[in-house]
Amino acid sequence: MISLCKGLIWLLLLILLSLLITGTLVVSGTVKPKVICEPVANSHCACTLDNNEGTFDLQGLVDDTVIPRFSASKGNVTYMYDPCREFSYGDCSDVAACAVSNGVTPETTIAVFNKEMIYDYDDTNGPQLTMRYTNGENPLIKTSVLFFCGKASDEDAVLQVILESPNEYSFSWNSSYICNLPILPEVARISFGTFLCIAVPVVFLCYFSFGFLYLFFIKHESWRNAIPHHEFWCDLPGLIKDGATYTWTSITGKFVGSSNGYQQI
């Protein structure tokens, strides 16, 4: 029984040490993975984060607004853009963005909605989403629009031209509307059984950890006696064995000595 008791104590200490080391490594070595935003079906301007933190949806920006939603000018070129709805303007037909040279035709399609669209989400400096498009007919033409959190209201915010070249266009738009994204999913209520599965191991770990630290460092007990209720844990295997033996003999009817299940003296 003494050797069994010592073995049980060493096992408990080993489990406790493993949990502490694992927790330290996880906290110190955690690298935040890149969050992927998967497109939402039947929407051009919404994607769902693969870390279950919600949906980045720009539909609220374009409800009850003119098409296209945004426009920006630089030099003699005006850029029209709508993140959620296709529109047509001049030679631009069913597009997401169109470049219009003032007084010059034809208009140039610089972005369309297709399966090649990419949604890049990043929350390092607040929520932001970069939507990347192609021309469709000319894959060399690429356009990106960065939506990020800012102080301006969505009515006052304007589309900014960041980069323009024959084959590459870049824009940005920031407002307080983006600060409220992503839209968090509804939190599912956990069952009582799930709560117990989480709570019992945590309570058990705290019981051994804090009990051992208190008895060892405050009460100056030996490492063996510092195990909380160590006598009980040493006796537990024997108690389980005796209980299992009695239950088994009671069920099978293999009593020792007399019919009442107890050995006669």
N, C-alpha and C positions, 0 to 999 in steps of 0.2 A: 504493500500500500504506500510506503514511503517513497519508493522509486516511482510509482505511478503519480504520486502527488508532485514530485519534482519535475517529472516529465510534463505534466499539465501546466505547471507554472512556467516552464521554459517555453512551452507552446504559446501560452498567452502573451508572454513578453515578446516572442518572435512576431506574432501577429500584430501587436501594437507597434513594434519598431517598423515593420513593413508598411503599415498604413501611414505612419509619420513620414517615412522616406518617400513613399509614392506621392503623398500630398505635396511635399516640398518640391519634388522634381516636376510635378505637374504645374505648380504655381510659377516656378522659376523658368521653366522651359517652354511655356505655352506660347505659340506663335499664332496670331490671329489669322485664320484662313481667309482667302479672298471670297467674298460673297457673290454668288452668281444670281442674276436676276432673270428668271425665266419668263418669256412672253406669255401674256394672258390671252387665251383664245378669243377671237372676235373683237380684239382691241388693238389699236396701233400704238397706244400711249400708256400701257400699263404692263407691269411685270411683277412677278412674285419672287420674293427673296428666298433662296434655298435654305436659309437658316431659321425659317419659320417666324421671322420677325415682322412679317406683314407684306403689304402690297404697295408698290410705288405707282400711284395712279394719277395721271395728269388730266383726266376727263373733266374734273371740276373747273379747269381753266377755260374750257371751250364751250361749256353749256350756255346756250342762249347768247352766243356771240357771233359776230360776222365771220365769214370765211374768206380768206384765211385769218387766223387769230392774231398773228404777229407780222410785223413788217419792220424793216430797218434799211436805212440808206447810207451809202458811202460813196462819195464822188457822184458820178452820174448813174449809179446803179442802185436800184431798189430791190431788196430781197423780201419775198413773201413766204411765210411759213406757217403751217398748221400741224401741231404734233399728233392730232387725233383723227383728222378728217381729210380725205382727198379733196382737192379743188382743181379747177381749170382756169387758166388765164392766158389768153392769146394762144401761142403755140405750146404752152405747157398744159398737158391734158392728164387729169387724174394723178396729180403729183402731191408730194409733201412739201416741197419747196421749189420756188421758181425765181430766177434772176431776170430782172427787167431793166434793160438799158434805156434810159429816158430818151425818147425820140428815135430809138433804134430797134429794129426787129431783125430776126425773130427773138422771142424770149427763150431762155435757156433753162431746161429742167436740171436741177442740181440734186434732187432727192426724191425718191419714191418709196412707197411702202411695199416691202417684199420680204421674203424669207431670209434675205441676207442682212437684215437689220440686226444691230447689236445693241444690247442694253448694258452699259457699264455702270455699276453702282459702287459708290464709295462713301463711307461715313467717317473717314479719318478726321476731317474738319467740319463735321456736320453733314447731314444727308445731302447727297448730290447724285444726279443721274446724267450720264452722257449717252445720248442717242446717236448712233452712227448709221448713216445711210449711204447708198450708192445711187448712181444715176439710173440704173436699170439697163438702158441700152448701151451705155458706155461705162463699164465698171471701173475705169480709171478715175472718173470723177467721184470724189468722196466728200461727204458733208457730215459734220458733227455739231450737235447742239448740247451745251452743258446747262443743266438746270440745277441751281444750288440755292441754299438758304441765304436770305438777305433781309434787310430792314424794310424795304419798300413793299407796299401792298401790291397785290397782283394787278390792280387797276393802274397803278403808277409806274410799275416796272416796265422797262423797255428792252427789246432785243438788241444786243450789242454785237457788232461785227468784229470778230477777233482776227480772222485771217481770210484773205481772198486771193485766189490764184486760179489759173485756167483749170486746174484739176483738183483743187482742194479748197473747201470753205469751212470756216469754223465760226460758231456763234455762241453766245452765253446769255442766260436770262436768270436773274435772281430776284427773289421776293420772299416775303414772310410765309406765303402759301407753301413753299417747299419745306419750311421748317417743321410743318405739321405732318410730314411724310417720313417714313412709310406709314400706311394705315395698318394699325396693329390688328392681328386676328383676335377673335373672341377667345378668351381663356377658358379652356375646358375644366370643369370641376372634377377633381380627383375623387375616387371612391375611398371609403373608409379603409378597405383592405390595402389600397396603394399607400395611403397615409401611414398605416402600420408598418408596411414593408420599408418605408423610408425612415420613420421615427425610431423603430426598435433598434436597428443597427447604430444609429446616431447616439441614442441614449446609452446603449451598451458600451460604445467606444468612449463616451464621456465619463461613464461610470468607472471604467478601468483606468483611463488616462489621469483624470483629476484625483481619483482615489489613490493611485500609486504615487503621484507627485506629492500629495498631502502627507501620506504616511511616511514616505521616504525622506522628504526634505524638511517637513515641519515636525513630525513626531520622531524622526530619526530611527525608524524601524529598519530592520535588515531587509535586504531585497526580497527575501522570501515572505516575511511578514508584512511587507508593503503592498502585497496583492490584496485588494479589498476583499474582506470575508474569505481569506485564503483557506480556512478550515472547511468552510462549506464547499468551495470548489474542489478541494482535495477529496472530500467525502462524496461528491456528486456522482462520479463514475460508479462507485459501489452502490449508492442508493438507486441509481438507474438500473443497475444489474439486478439488485434484489427485487425492485418493483416489477421488472420485466419477467423475472423468474416466477414470482408469485402469481402474476397475471396469467402467464402461460399455463402453470399447473392448475390454476382455478378453471381456466377455459377447457383444458383437456381432461379434467377430472382425475389427474394423477396426483392424488393427495398422499401425503406421507403419514402413515400410522393410523389415522382415523378418518371417518367420513366427513368431519368438519373442516378438513384441510390443514389442521395443525398437528404437529408431531406430539405424541403422548410422552409425558415425562415419566 
